[in-house]
């Protein structure tokens, strides 16, 4: 670079032969004394060493010689000022290059050095060269750092005893930028704009000044540690040799090269780079996604995503984090927080624990366990002053006062610091928990979050946790969940792939392996389509757990096209503070259609669909099990469905609109149908025909409704004549609840086909 050539700038002052009226004895500003009127200076046309020079007699403590013209100072441009001098009389002085730094309006730029190195003259007649380099950046070799200067008045200072007579050859000023930068490099260096890179000085303004001047060039951050104390937005592409550091609440936005690699180059720390890149994602409108560039990012502690942002507690614009791997480092801090405390509970305040001991030690997002507590109940909030804890779900059977345990799992990505976060998408991420950490903690509230095409490997406790309503409209699509408990038998497993609390969740095309539960779903309106979740083990006649646990009785949920492998659908009302039926909606609004149900080497009492009421009086109102395939391998099972009566049974007299039809059964002793078509043949005459349902009806159902009785062939009386008389039926005939009765007008024989059901269809 040479600005004199490229931009036609004039740096060189005129020779002394052109006249001394442009050479000031002051600081060079207009109006000062010049050497054409002062008696202390004169032009010497002939000198043995100089072809014309200025002779000065020193009469001031610092005798100044300054060119009155303004030599331009440009960011990134470095000037060398030099002169040859010799002493010809009087005492021997010292000389140095000097100047005045100027800014707009002829103002003086304070606080910068304005003199170069001093050189002592030691002999009369000896020619000595003095020089100094001036520029805007604090580079090695720059004598006068003039950050912010627009121009300079350059010349010499003569110091030492008065009376010295000094001759000065013509002053030379040349562009020596090439000494510092390679020619033709299209970069702008932040040091040219005042950045020091000492780790202490605030270089924020220098970064933004360099960016403002860069145009289409790249801003370069050379070696050093650059402290940015304020927000910095770089509109130009930036390259990094040095390291950037800044406060947590200040943003560093790279508009042209916004991706994880750029932040890693800037911060040189994987975890800090990820945090600052996420912070920029939420504070910058020109990019909707953060590309992790396929990089593996080792995290040594849970990444508190709200703390990474620093200020915002809610956000409602679409943002995406994609394409990378997050790994829990084995040397990180992943210890589960655990607190045991006594608290009071009342069904009338179903989401509150009161009089909680040591409440300040209980962390928001902690799993709550204890007698009468359903699965996946978390601490949504706490009030230390009131000694209260707010729960995500009610407790079905807690005592008025009892002990609870609160466990806070540690997550690689923890969004729970956000009070509300909408439209966040996690795409094509590999969450490598490695058995040390859990995966993702959702925000306390939110809407339409998506986890898409992600792999969550070996979570210690949970894959995805909702400790609030941040799962409203959650979509989990095309993800892989692999547990850390594959070597354990099913009853020993504790990890859960995910849970939800809110409504309208979409669970589609995922695969899960070897968890205690694939999902615990606490809301309604859930769509569960195309998933394969395998939860078996190697035990002979092994015990299985619920793959998906539905904890709301009226679920409005669809199961379609899933591969339900060595686990079952468990349907409960465990998140109800008053679990007995009391005119609310009971179990219903569930459709199970076109799924593959498989089990292998399980105990014969295994069932694929289990209803577990936690209170008395409940019934099923609206269940459709249609077009599914049920297949048991290495041994048969009794029935595909059952009631878990640990807490209560179902009220058979109120069953309504239950459909089991079009299903295929292999390795199942008693096929389930409702309604069921029964063929009954009587070879000896009888007036009362007692007919059993033979375990066809679901959920231990009784033959409550006989929809039709059709004879196949003639009905004959004892005389062998056709009976055309009246008959009637008695559904649900005996106390055992297993038979119904047809009462004929006389004793008859024959064959009838009856359509029987265990519910009221309307």
N, C-alpha and C positions, 0 to 999 in steps of 0.2 A: 504494500500500500504506500502511495506517495500522493498526498493531496495536492501538491503543487502540480503534479502531472495529471492526475485523474480529474480533479475539480478545478484546476486553474487557479488555485489559491496562491497568494503572494505572502510568503513568510519573511523573506530577506529584507531588512531595512536598507535604506539608501546609503551609499558610501559617504564618508565625511567630506569628500571633494565636492559633493552636491550642495554643500552649505551646512552650517552649524545651527541653523534656525529650527531644525527638527530634532535637536538633541538638547534635552532638558537637564538642568542641574538639580531638579527636584524629582518628583515621582513619575513624571512623564505626562501628567494630565494637562490639558490646555490651560494657558494663563500663567504658567510658571516661567522662571528665568531660563533662557537658553544660552548656549555657549557662544552664539554669535554676538551677544551683547556683554557677556561677562568677561572681565579681564583675566580670569583664571584659566581660560581655555583658548587655544588657537589651533588653526589648521597648519600642518607642516607638509609642504608639497614634496620635499625631497628628504628621504631618510635612507640610511644604508640598508636597513632591513625591511622597511615598509614603503610601499608605493603610495604615499599619502597617508597621513595619520592625524589623530587628535592628540595634542599635547595639553595635559592638565596639570596645574599646580594645586596641590592639596591644601585647602584652607579650612575645611570643615572636618568635624570628627569623623563623619562618614561622607566622603566625597562621592556624589552620585553622578552617573552618566546614564540617561534614559532616553530611548527613542520615543518621541511623542506620538508616533503612529500606533494603531491598535493591531497587534498581531493576533489573529483568530486562534482560539483554543477550542478544539472539537473533541467530543467523546471518542475515544479509540485512536486518537491521533497524538503522537509523541514527538516533541520538538527538542532538538539539541541546539543550545545557544552557546557559542564559543567566540573567543577573541584572543589575539596574541598581544602581549604587553611587554614593556621593558622600562626599567627605572633609568633615568638619565641625569638625575641630580637630587640634591637634598638627602633626607633620610630614606632608608629603604622601607617601603610600605608592604601591606598585604592586599591582594585583589581577589574578587570573587564575582561570578555572574549573579545578577539580581534582577528583580522585576516587580511590577505592581499588578496584582490579579484584579481584573475588573469584571463587573456584571452589568445587567441592564441599567440604562440610565446613568452610565459612568460611575455607578456606585462601586465602592471597594468591597471585595470579597474578604471578609475577616476570617481569621482562624486557620489560615494556610501558611505554610512556609514560603518565603519569598526570596531566599538567598541560597546560592549553591555553595559548594565546598570552597573554603578560603585557602589561597595559595600565598605564601610568604616569598617576596622577592629577595634574593640573597646576594646579587651582584649587579653592579651598574652595567648596562649594555647587554645583559643576557636576556634573550627573548624567551618568554614563558607563555605557554598556552593554558588558558583557564576555560572550563566548560561546565555545563549543567544540563540535565534533561528535565523537561517539564511536561506534565500530562495529567489527565484526569483520574487515572487509576493508580492505586498504591502497589505498583509492581517493583520487583527488585531492580535496582539500577535507576529508578526515577528519583531525582533529587528534590524536585518541587512538585508535590501532589496538589493539583488545583481542581478538585472535584467541584463542579458547579460554576467554574469560571467560563466567561464567554470570550475574553481576550486578555492580552497582557501588554504592558509597556516594559520592554526589556533593555538591559544594558549591563553596567558594571558598578560595583562599589569599591572604593579605595579606602582602606582603613589603615590605622597606624599613625605615626608622627606626622604632624603638619609640616609643610615645606617640601614634601616629596614632589618631584617632577616625574610624571609618568606619560609615556607615549603609548597610544592604543591604536592598533590596526583596525580596519573595518570589521564591524560586528557581523557574524554569520549565524543565521538561523535556518536549520534544515529539518525536514521530516524524516525521523528515524523510526517510524512505526514498524518497519520491516524487521527491526531488531526484536520486536516483541511478538509479532504475528506473522504467520506465513502469508506471503503475497496471494491475493485472489481468494482467500478463504472467506466464505459467505457466513461469517459469524459475528455476533456482537458479544463482547465479554463484559460480564457484570462488574468486573474490577475497574473497567474504564468509566464506570458511572458511580464509583465510590465504594463499592463493596469491598470489605476488608477480609472477610472469611476468617476472622480470629475467634469465632465462637462466642463473642461477647457483644460486639457492636451490632446494632440493629441494621441489617442490610436490606430491609424491606423496600425502602425508597429507591435504592440502587437497582434492585431487581426490576421494579416497575418502570424506572427510567430507561433501562436497557431495553425492556420489552417495547416501550413506546417508540423507541428509535429504531427498532429492528426491521420494520417493514416485512419483507419476505425472507429475511435472514434468520438463522438460528441463534438463539441466545445461549451462550456457553457459560457454564458455571465451573470454573477451574478448581484445582485442588484447594482444599480448605474446608473449614467448618463455618457455615453461614447461618447466623441466627436471624430469623425473621420474626419480629415481635408483633407484627400486624398481619391482617389479611393480605394475601398477594394473589393476584390473578394474572397469569401469563397468557397473552393472546397469541404469541409466537411459539414455534416449536423450541423446546429447550433440551440441551444436552448437559449431562452432569459428569464431572470428574469429582467434584467436591460433595460434601454432605450438607443437607439442609436439616435444621431443627427449628421447631416453633412451638408455641403454647398449644395446649389441647383444643382450646376454643377458637383458634385462628385457622382459617382455611387457606389451602394452597391449591389453586385451580390451574390445571394445565389444559388449555383449550385445544391446542393443536395435536398434542400427543397424550390424550387422556386414556391411559390404560395402566394396569398394575405395573408393567415393566418400568414405565417412566417414574412412578412413585418409588419403586424399589431402587432405581438408580439415584433418586434424590435423597432418600432417607437411609439407604444402606442397611435397613433392618426390616425383615419380612413382615413382622407383626405391625410395626408402626406404619409401614408403607400401606398395608391393607386398611388400617384404620383411617389414615389421611385420605386415601383414595375413596373410601366409602363416604367420608365427610364431604368431600368435594362432589360426589354423586348427588347428594341431597341438597347441595347449595349452588348448583350450577344447572341452568336450564337448557344448555345446548347439547347435552348428552343424556340419553335415557338409560344407558347401560354401562356397567363397569366390566370390562373384559380382563380376566385374570391371566390371559395369554397362555393358558395351559400350564401355568406354573404351580408347583407345590409350595404351599405356604405353611411353615411350621409355626404353630402357636404354642406358647409355653404357659398360657393361662386362658381362662374363658375370655372371649372377645365381647366385651360389653359394647354393643353397637350404638346405644344411645350416648354413652360416655365418649365414644369415638367421635360422634358428631359434635358433642360438647354443649349445645344450646337447645336445639329443637327437642320437644317432647311429643310432637305430633307431626305427621306428614301425610299428604293425600294426593300424590302424583305418582304415576307409574315409573318405577325404577327397577332395573334388572341387574343382578350380579350373576355372571356366567363364566363357564369355561376355565375351571381350575380345580385344584385339590387343596383342601384344608386338612392339616394333619395335627393331631394331638401329640406333642412331644413327650417322650417318656420321662423326661426330667422336669416336666411342667408341674404346676400346682393345680391338681384336679380333685383334691380331697373333698368328699361330700360333707356339707355342713349338717350337723344333727343336734337337735334340741328336744328334750323331753320336758313337758310342762303340764300342769293341771289347769283345766279350764271348765267353764260352765256352758251348758247348751240347752236351748229350749226350742221346740218346734215352732213356736210363735214368732221367733226371730231366726229363721231357718238358715240364714247365711252368715251368722255371727257366732263366734266363740267369745265369751266374755270372762272377765276376771282371770285373764290369762297370765300365769306366772312367767316372769322373765321374758315378757313379750318383746323387749328390745333386741333380744338375741335371735328371734325368729325372723328368717329372711323371707321376703316376698318371693313367691314362686316355689315355696317348699311343698313337698308332698306331705299330706296329712294322713296318718294311720292311727288306728285305735279301735276299740270295740264299737260296733255300730257305724263305722265309717265305710262307705262304698269305695270302689276302686277309682283311682285318678281324681281325687279331691285335693285341690291345691290352695295355698294361701294367695288370695288375690290382692289383699291390702292389709295393712296393720295400722292401728292407732295406739301409739305408745302411751299417750296421756290417758286414754280411756281404758287401757289394757284390753283392747279388742282386736280380734283377727277376723277379717272378712274372707269367706270361703267361696270357691268357684261353684260348689254344689252343696245342697243340703245333706245332712246325715240321717240315715234311715232309722238308727236305733241307738243313738248315743245316750248315756246316762246324764242325769242333770249335772253331775260333776264327775270328771274322770281324767285320767292321764292320757295325753296324746304325744305322739312323736312327730316331729317336723323335720323332714330331710330335704336339703337343698342340693340337687344334683348340679354338676358343672357342665356347661354346654360350650361347644366350640363357637357357635354363633348364638349369642344371647340378646334377643330383641326386647326383653321384658322391661327395660328401662323406658320404652316408648309407651306413653299413655294411649296413643292411637297411631296406627301405621297402616295405610291403605295402599293396595295395588303393588306391593312389592313382589318381585318374581325372583326365584332362585332357579337357575337353569344350568344344566350340564355341569354340576358341581359334584366332586367326590369328597364326602365328609368322612375322613379317616379317623374314627374315634379310637381305634386300636385297643379297646378295652379300658382306656384311661378316662374317657370323658363321655358325656352324652352328646347328641348331635345339635339340634336346633330348638331354642326356646322362642316361641312366638310372642309378639307384643301383647300387652294387656287388653287392648281392644284393636279392632281393625276390620278391614273389608277386602275380600277378593284377593287374598295372598295366593301365590302359586309356588309350588315346588315341583319342578318339571325336569324329567330325564336326569334326575340326580341319583347318586349311589351313597347310601349311608351304611358304613361298614363298622361292625363290631362296637356298637354303643354300649357303654358300661351299664347304663340304666334305661335310658329312653332315646329313641330316634328323633322324634319330634314331639314337643310338649306344648299344649295350650294350657296356660295357667290363668285364663281369663276368656274374653270374647274375641280375641284376635283371630280366631278360626272361622269367623262368620264368612260364608262363601268360599272357604279354603278349597283349593284345587291341588290334589296330589296326583300327578300324571306320569306314568312311564318310569317310575322310580324303582330302585333295587334297595331292599332292606336285608342286611345279613347280620345276624346276631353274633355276640361273643360267647354264646352258651350252647353251641352245637354239640359239644361233648357231654353236656348234662342231660339227664332224663327230664321229661316234661315237668314233673312236680317240683323239681329243683330250680327251674328257671324263674327269673325275676324281671327280665327286661321286656319292654313293650315297644313295638315299632312306633306307634303314635297314639295320641288321644285327641278328641275334640269335645268342645262344650256347646258351641253355638250351632246355628242351623245352616242348611243349604250347602253342605260340604259335598265335593265331588271326589271320589276315590276311583281312579281309572287306570287299568293296564299296568299295575304294579306287581312286583314279585317280592315275597318275604320268606325268610328261612329261619326257623328254629327260635322263635321268641316264645315267651309265655303267652302273650296275646299279640296278634297282629294290630288290633285297634280296639280302643275303648271309646265308644261314640255316645256322647251325652246330649246331642241335639236332635233336631228333626229335619226332614227334607233331605236326607242323605241319598246320594246316588253312588252305588258300589258296583262297578262294571269292569269285567275283563281282568280281574286280578287272580294271581296264583300265590297262595300262601300255604307253606308246608311247615307243620309244627311237630312232626313225629319224632320218634327216637328208636333205639334198637331193642327196647325192652319187650319181652314176650308178654302178650296180653296187657300191653301198656296202657297207662292212664293218659287221657288227653284233656286239654283245656280249651276254653272258648277261643276260637281264632278271632272272631269279631264279637265284641260284647256291646249290645245295645242297652243303654241304661234308662231309656225313656219308653214308657209303655206304648203311647200312641206316636209311632216313630215317623210315619209318612216316608218310608224308606224303600228303595228298590235294590234288590240283589239280582244282577243279570250277567250271565256269561262268565261267572267266576269258576276257578278251579280251587275247591275247598278241600285241602289235602291234610288228613290226619288232625282235624280239629273240628269245631262245631260252631254254629251260630247260637250265642247265648243271649237271651232276651230277658231283661230284668227291669225292676223299678227301684233300684238301690239308691238312686239319688232323689229320694222323696222323704221329707221329714215326717210325713204322716202316711206311711205306705199302705195302710188298709184302704180298701175301696170306699169312696164316699161321694158317689155321683159324679166323679170326674171321668174323663176318658180312660178306659182301661186298655189292655193290650190290643193293638190293632194298627191298621194302615201299613201293613208290611207285605211286599210282593217279592217272592223268591222264584225266579223264572229262568229256565235254560242254563242251569249251573251243573258243573260236574262235582259230585261229592265222592271222595275216595278215602278209605282208611285201610291200614295195613297192620295186621297182627295186633289188634286192639282187644281190650276186654269185651266180653259179649254184651255187657250192659251199656256199651258206648251208643250215643245217639248224635245225629248231625244237627238237629234243631231242638233246642232246649229252652223252655220258658221257666223262669225262676221268679215267682212272685215273692216279694219281701213283706207283703201284708195280705190279710184275708179278704175274700170277697171278689177278687179279680176274675176276669174272664177274657176270652178272645173275641174281638169284634173287628173282623176284617183282616184275614190272612189268606194269601193266595200262594200255593206251592204247586207250580205247574211246569211241566215239560223238563224236569230235571232228571239227571242220571245219578243213581246212588249205587256205589259199588264197594263191597267189602272184600279184601284179599286176605289170604292166610287165616281163614276162620270167618264165621258168620256172626252177625249181630241180630238182636231180636227185633228192634224197631228203629226207624230213622228219626223219630221224634219222641219227646217225653216231657214231663213236668218235673222240675227239681222242687221237691216239697220240703226242703230244709227249713224254710220259714213259714210257708203256707201252701195250700193247694189252690187250684182254680175252681171257680163255681161253674160246674158243668151245666146247670140249668139255664145259664145266661149266654152260652156260646152262640155266636152269630156270624154268619157269612164267612165260614172257613172252607177253603177249597184245596183239596189234594187230588189232582187229576193229571193224566198224561205223563206220569213219571215212570221211569224205568228202574227196576230193583234187581241187583245181583248180590248174592251173599247176604240177603236180608230175610229173616225167617217169616216175618209178618209184614206183608206189603200194606202201605197206608193209602186209604182212599176215602174221600168225602166229597160228594155222596158215593156210596158203594152199591154196586149192583150185586145182589145175593140171589143165588139159585137154590131153592129148597124143594125137596121131593119127599112126599109122604106115601108110603106103601101100605100102611095099615090105617083103616078109617079112624078119624078123630075129628071132633068138633073144634077143639082148640089146638092150633099149631103154634108151638113155641120155637122161635127161630133166633139163633145167636148171630152176632156181628163178627165173631171169630177174630177179634183183634184187628180188623181192618180199619176201624175208625181211629182218627188221630187223638193224641193227648188223653188217652184212657177214656175216650168219649163213650157216651151211652147212645143207644139208638133212639134219639129223641123225636125224630120226624121220619115217617114212612111216606115218601112222596108218591109211590105207586106200587100196586100189586097187579101183575099181569100173569094170567095162567098160560102155561105152555102145554097145549093139548087140553083134553077134557078133564073136568073135575067130576069125579064119580062118587055117588053115595054108596052105601053098603050093599045096595041091590044091584050095583053096576050101572045105574042110570046116571045120565048127565045131571049135575046139580046146577040149576039156574037161580038158586036162591041168593039172598043177601048175605054179605059178610062185612065185618068191620075189623079195625086194627086197634091194638093197645100198644102204642110206642112206650119205650122205657118201662117194660112190663114188670120186672122184678127188682128187688132191692139190690141185687148184685150189679145192676146197671149194664148187663151184658146181653139181654134178650128183649124181643118184642113178641106180641101175640096177634095171630089172625083168628078171629072167631067166626065160624061158618054157621049157617042156618041148620045144619045137620052134620053128622059124621061123614067125612069125605076123604078121598085119596086123590093124589095128583101131583102136579109140579107147577110152582109159581116162581116168577122172578120179581124181586122186590128192590126198589130204589130207596135206600135208607141213609140218613145222615145224622150226625151228632150235634147239629146246630140248628138254629132257626135262620133260614136263608134270607128273610126279610125283616 
